[in-house]
């Protein structure tokens, strides 16, 4: 069901006036991300709609947990999963089975043992959030080859220690890695260039940041924020142990579908412990 907004109003009021759904049913649809505004999942019913926007209600659940994986979106080409903190994206010599890829492959094979699944990009073990898979190898290869232009938005949310002097900044540095696999900022222009943008969203004793990245280097967000003197809360590797988990989440991913040039937008809420640490 698609409905065009004719006047500015809040999302909940709009849905109550233009559908036969009760508040309880609408909350259920919202919980399972069956409601979108201009193709994007709204964060709350208080969203102010503007004239001309399109509200769509889908009967098919967009979010479900199967085989202990949090599936955000699935169609014949793509699968988007919310990876939990503490889980590897792909296997290593020490860990083969408890990885996101292994669990997604098991889920796919439970439906069709001949179907294949291909991972497009990775997140650090400690980082939670959106990871994109493809069901076609050629599509995966095409996306990876043009990832910088296809991944229109890669947005993260983090809680860092302290109050930042600059409320908005573009961090540009060169990163190197030592023999202990610790990434650090090179004082000269050696290593791989990393570019990270941040904006302070909320602050108290600590700061909640909205982050977008222009490059995708190992540990880049964690290393650059630590270099500023504001490590991410829970980052045991780069200077902060105040929380059991790393408070970094890849909460939004917008990609340009190479088949249609349409923008596919995926967004999740940040975990509750983020707000508890401000």
C-alpha positions in Angstrom: 0.0 0.0 0.0 1.4 3.4 -1.1 0.0 6.7 0.1 1.1 10.2 -1.0 1.3 12.8 1.7 -1.0 15.7 0.9 -0.3 17.9 3.9 2.4 18.2 6.6 1.6 16.0 9.5 3.2 13.5 12.0 3.6 9.9 10.7 1.2 8.3 13.3 -1.6 10.8 12.7 -1.2 10.3 9.0 -1.5 6.5 9.2 -4.4 6.6 11.6 -6.3 9.0 9.2 -5.4 7.2 6.0 -5.6 3.5 6.9 -7.9 1.2 8.8 -5.1 0.0 11.1 -5.3 0.4 14.9 -2.5 1.9 16.9 -1.5 -1.5 18.1 -1.3 -2.9 14.6 0.7 0.1 13.4 3.1 -0.3 16.2 3.6 -3.9 15.2 4.2 -2.9 11.6 6.7 -0.3 12.8 8.5 -2.8 15.0 9.1 -5.1 12.0 10.0 -2.2 9.7 7.1 -2.7 7.4 6.6 1.1 7.2 8.8 3.2 5.0 8.8 6.9 4.0 10.3 7.6 0.6 11.9 4.1 0.8 13.5 4.7 4.1 12.6 3.2 7.5 11.5 5.9 9.9 13.0 6.0 13.4 9.8 7.1 15.2 6.1 7.8 14.7 6.9 11.5 15.6 8.5 11.9 12.1 7.1 15.0 10.5 5.9 14.1 7.0 6.2 16.6 4.2 3.9 17.1 1.2 4.8 14.8 -1.7 6.5 12.1 0.4 5.3 8.5 -0.2 4.4 6.3 2.8 4.4 2.6 2.0 3.1 -0.2 4.2 4.3 -3.7 3.3 2.6 -6.9 4.5 5.9 -8.9 4.4 8.0 -8.5 7.5 11.2 -6.7 6.8 12.9 -7.7 10.0 12.9 -11.2 11.5 15.3 -13.4 13.5 16.0 -16.8 11.9 18.8 -19.1 12.9 19.8 -16.5 15.4 20.6 -13.9 12.7 18.8 -10.5 12.5 17.6 -10.2 8.9 16.8 -6.6 8.0 16.0 -7.1 4.3 15.9 -9.9 1.8 14.9 -10.3 -1.9 16.1 -12.3 -4.8 19.4 -10.4 -5.1 20.3 -9.1 -1.6 20.3 -10.0 2.0 21.1 -7.4 4.7 21.9 -8.6 8.2 22.4 -6.8 11.5 25.7 -8.3 12.9 26.0 -8.4 16.7 29.0 -7.0 18.5 31.6 -9.7 19.2 31.0 -11.8 16.1 33.5 -12.2 13.3 32.2 -11.3 9.8 34.1 -14.1 8.1 36.2 -17.0 9.4 39.8 -17.0 10.6 42.3 -19.7 11.4 41.1 -19.7 15.0 37.3 -19.4 14.3 35.5 -21.2 11.5 31.9 -21.7 12.7 30.7 -18.8 14.8 30.9 -16.2 12.1 28.2 -14.1 10.4 29.0 -15.6 7.0 28.7 -19.2 8.3 25.3 -18.5 10.0 23.9 -16.7 6.9 25.0 -19.5 4.7 23.3 -22.0 7.0 20.1 -20.0 6.8 20.3 -19.8 3.0 20.9 -23.6 2.7 18.0 -24.3 5.0 15.7 -22.9 2.2 17.7 -24.2 -0.8 20.8 -26.3 -0.4 22.0 -25.3 -3.9 21.7 -21.5 -3.3 24.9 -19.5 -2.7 25.6 -16.4 -0.8 28.4 -13.9 -1.1 29.6 -11.3 1.3 30.2 -7.8 0.0 32.0 -6.0 2.9 33.0 -6.6 6.5 32.7 -5.0 9.9 35.2 -5.4 12.8 34.4 -8.2 15.2 33.6 -5.6 17.9 31.4 -3.4 15.7 27.7 -4.1 15.3 25.5 -3.2 12.4 24.5 -3.6 8.8 26.3 -6.0 6.5 25.3 -6.6 2.9 25.3 -10.0 1.2 24.5 -10.9 -2.5 23.0 -14.0 -3.9 24.8 -13.7 -7.2 28.6 -13.8 -7.6 28.7 -11.5 -10.6 26.6 -8.9 -8.8 28.9 -9.1 -5.7 31.9 -8.6 -7.9 30.3 -5.6 -9.6 29.4 -4.0 -6.3 32.8 -4.5 -4.8 34.6 -3.1 -7.9 32.5 0.1 -7.6 31.9 0.1 -3.9 33.0 3.7 -3.4 30.2 5.0 -5.7 27.6 2.3 -5.0 27.7 2.7 -1.2 26.2 6.1 -1.3 26.0 6.4 2.5 27.9 4.4 5.2 26.8 5.9 8.5 27.9 4.9 11.9 26.9 5.9 15.4 29.5 5.9 18.3 29.8 7.1 21.9 33.2 8.5 22.7 34.7 9.6 26.0 34.6 13.2 26.9 33.4 16.4 25.1 34.8 17.2 21.7 36.0 20.8 21.1 35.0 20.7 17.4 31.4 19.6 17.1 31.8 18.7 13.4 35.0 17.8 11.6 36.6 15.9 8.7 39.4 13.7 9.9 42.1 12.9 7.2 45.2 10.8 8.2 47.4 8.0 7.0 47.2 4.7 8.8 49.8 1.9 9.3 49.7 -1.4 11.1 52.5 -2.8 13.3 53.5 -6.5 13.9 50.9 -6.8 16.8 48.1 -5.9 14.3 47.6 -2.5 16.0 46.7 0.2 13.5 48.1 3.7 14.2 48.2 7.2 12.6 51.5 7.7 10.7 53.1 11.1 11.4 54.3 11.2 7.8 52.2 10.5 4.7 53.0 6.8 4.8 50.4 4.1 4.8 46.8 4.2 3.6 44.8 7.4 3.6 41.7 7.3 5.8 38.9 9.9 5.8 36.2 10.0 8.5 33.5 12.7 9.1 31.8 13.2 12.4 29.2 15.4 14.0 28.2 15.6 17.6 24.6 14.7 18.0 24.3 14.7 21.8 26.7 15.2 24.7 26.8 15.0 28.5 29.8 13.5 30.2 30.5 11.7 26.9 29.5 12.4 23.3 27.2 10.7 20.8 28.6 11.0 17.3 27.1 10.5 13.8 29.9 9.3 11.5 30.3 8.8 7.8 33.3 7.4 6.1 34.9 8.2 2.7 37.4 5.4 2.9 37.1 1.9 4.4 40.4 1.1 6.3 40.9 -1.4 9.0 39.8 0.1 12.4 39.9 3.6 10.9 37.1 5.2 12.9 38.4 3.7 16.2 42.0 4.8 15.5 41.2 8.3 14.3 38.9 9.1 17.3 41.5 7.7 19.7 44.1 9.9 18.1 41.9 12.9 18.9 42.0 11.9 22.5 38.4 10.7 22.5 38.4 6.9 22.2 35.2 5.0 21.6 33.7 3.7 24.8 34.4 0.0 25.2 37.3 0.0 22.8 39.7 -2.3 24.6 42.1 -2.3 21.7 42.5 1.4 21.4 42.2 2.8 24.9 38.8 2.5 26.6 37.5 -0.3 28.8 34.5 1.3 30.5 31.9 -0.8 28.7 31.7 -4.5 27.9 31.1 -3.9 24.2 32.4 -1.4 21.7 29.9 1.4 21.3 30.2 1.6 17.6 27.3 0.6 15.3 27.0 0.7 11.5 23.4 1.9 11.6 22.7 3.1 8.1 23.6 1.9 4.6 22.4 3.3 1.3 23.4 1.6 -1.9 22.7 2.3 -5.5 21.3 -0.8 -7.1 23.5 -1.4 -10.2 20.7 -3.1 -12.0 18.1 -0.2 -11.7 20.1 2.8 -10.3 17.5 3.0 -7.5 18.7 3.8 -4.0 18.1 1.0 -1.5 18.2 2.4 2.1 18.6 0.3 5.2 18.6 1.7 8.8 18.5 0.3 12.3 18.1 1.7 15.7 21.3 2.1 17.8 21.6 -0.3 20.8 20.2 0.9 24.1 23.5 0.9 25.9 24.7 3.7 23.7 22.3 6.3 25.4 23.1 4.9 28.8 26.7 5.8 28.4 26.2 9.6 27.7 
